[in-house]
């Protein structure tokens, strides 16, 4: 009888782990709980303290963000619907935030986007990205969810 209980607990634990790690479990597609008010509120606070200085208080980015400056760096892009943040699957956005663009892209790519792995927890990174996503119009959210679904199907 004891082994049956242990087997049941193991199965329940495996199911819970799958639920946490499976792509798309939170909002139908992706990792970001952008409908969760507490997570979004935390993300807004973290964004204000760590991201807004470059990406703008209103997620507007820096002027001429598509044009490299004299040193070869692109200005910080917007994270609102006019930017390209929503073109990337959640896992890639988390990786960019965690590692920084230079490390992720490699090949001598120049970016002032530092990695935040030693500054923010994984939960804070997810919260910031959830906050950003929560500000997008529904049609952009739908497109982003499809990008996440496509990435999950391709293993990305």
Helices and strands as residue ranges (DSSP letters): H 2-21, H 37-50, H 52-55, G 85-87, H 90-99, H 101-105, H 122-134, H 138-153
